[in-house]
Amino acid sequence: MEVLKYPLDSETILKKKRSIKRELLNDGSQRIKKNIAILGGSTTNDIMNTLELFLLNSGIEPTFYQSEYAQYRNDIIFPNAQLDNFKPDIIFIHTSTRNITEYSFDLNLSPKDVEDAIQREFENFSTMWDTAFKKYSCPIVQNNFEKPLYRILGNRDSYDIHGKTYFINRLNLKFYEYAQMHDDFHINDIDFLSADYGLTKWGNPYYWHMYKYALCVDAIPELSYNVCKIIKSIYGKNKKALVLDLDNTLWGGVIGDDGQEGIEIGQETSLGQLYSEVQTYLKEQSSVGVMLTIDSKNDYENAILGLNHPDSILKVDDFVNIKANWLPKSDNIVSIADELNILPSSLVFVDDNPAEREIVRQTLKDVEVPNIANPEDYIMRLDRSGFFEVTSLSQDDIKRSDMYKANVKRNAQQSLFTNYNEYLKSLNMVATIDDFLPIYIPRITQLTNKSNQFNLTTKRYTQSEMERIFHDDAYIRLYGKLSDRFGDNGIVSVVIGKIVDNSTLHIDLWLMSCRVLKRDFEYAMLNELVKVCKTRGIKTIFGYYYKTAKNSMVKCLYRDFGFYLKSIDDDENSIWELDIDTYIEKQSTIKVEKNQK
């Protein structure tokens, strides 16, 4: 819904939130359901109601628990049957500078006195977080602290040990250190948000003294939108790739008319500097796993000429897919999605031409199409939209572009063969398939939340839940890595099954990354799963398929595996059974190895 996209029209969102909610609930979208506890040090009603809109728009249907005013700590530290029964999937702790209790302006305090006060304040929070993790094993989203509205010591307030600004900065740093040590702990950066919005407007004292709001009402959509970005990233709702126009998007001018020497890029002109900054931003995005692609109405030779400009930051090798032709851009976008084995809903289309944007918006409704106008606004529009919010960052993320480029080489290799099996053999594929290793749990968790197409049950896991499964002998767990002559694909498959009655395995999760489709990797995973089951005395495996809008490609997977169909309902959800004693190992061109422990 456009009204819920950046830049936000806060007035409309707040005024029409009920009608917006009705429209979202009636749009026929499939959404995952999550229980979200909002524990506030201030009034949170409008925050909850506005956050709900952004979550619904992101494919998440929330049910909320709200603490009573300023009871956020008590709700966690002390017994709370209501919160226990609620079983939160996410806890959002909405506190602010007004909830700091250990600071006092006293020039007689020694450096040790100040440091002790900062530590006491931190422990007030860290004890609460530790208790929440122990009780609920769910991700926590915690506000940091915004700057104070006044500075008794003026500019010195930021570095004098007695200043409140100093106290807040030191306390924030301790929050960040905690976040670095806890993968399911996420900072909602209201220090940045308030500065971006305008600290004086954000913290207008009227709203605190009148309504006990820690921020002005008009800023609530900005806060809620930011929290939503974190939550949807936790549950794999991020986009995966940028589809970029060239002329007047990556450089100033039209390469076909102006030639390489005539486009504006680099330090010679102010406009060229702007485009260089845009390209630098995009290159930095690619370094954290965002794939860059091109969709330009251009001759391919001209496109390459522009990227080969000596001052261009982005070069041909920075892009995993380039479409420079005269086809409709919507057709190219579909081709890009197909060739990358991702859904169009994973793409963000960036083009300076409003007509092209509207055509794509109308033709491909799942593709995000931000409105960009002036090059000086490009970075702000993309960055604030939060398409690629980072809540976890693995080596596989960092190497994602290289992995997809390697897939292009594999496709080229395939064209040399008329026999597909011979092509698979030529790849010299080697897999590591084994029980989970602690070092891989963050990536495994991430994969469970991002994989939608080759995913039999689409069950989602938090890091804490995955760690609990890792330590539970009632589960059989397998992860799969795959490499070949063109490179390492990283961790691409996960299987989790629960043992019941010592002889039966029920598969809770079976997924695989789409970048290794049609490589027979699923059969290699099945072979290893059966081997592990035999060593554990398992006689029967039950598999489950739960239909979603995106996973139809695997509805017959268990049949292909040789499972027997036990039941199927009107929604095509099905249950399958395999007698291990009758299983015949699937032929595979993949060499399988174990962990190098």
Secondary structure, DSSP 8 states (H G I E B T S, - for coil): -GGGSSS--HHHHHHSHHHHHHHHHTS----EEEEEEEEESS--HHHHHHHHHHHHHTTEEEEEEE--TT-HHHHHHS--HHHHHH--SEEEEE--GGG--S----TT--HHHHHHHHHHHHHHHHHHHHHHHHHH---EEEE-----S--TTGGGGGTSTT-HHHHHHHHHHHHHHHHHH-TTEEEE-HHHHHHHH-HHHHT-HHHHHHH--SS-GGGHHHHHHHHHHHHHHHTT----EEEE--BTTTBBS-HHHH-GGGSB-SSSSHHHHHHHHHHHHHHHHHHTT-EEEEEEES-HHHHHHHHTSTT-SS-GGG-SEEEEESS-HHHHHHHHHHHHT--GGGEEEE-S-HHHHHHHHHH-TTSB-----SHHHHHHHHHHHTTT--S---HHHHTHHHHHHHHHHHHHHHTT-SSHHHHHHHT--EEEEES--GGGHHHHHHHHHH--SSBSS-----HHHHHHHHT-TTEEEEEEEEEETTEEEEEEEEEEEEEETTTEEEEEEEEE-GGGTTSSHHHHHHHHHHHHHHHTT--EEEEEE---SS-GGGTTHHHHHT-EEEEE-TT--EEEEEEGGG------S-EEE----
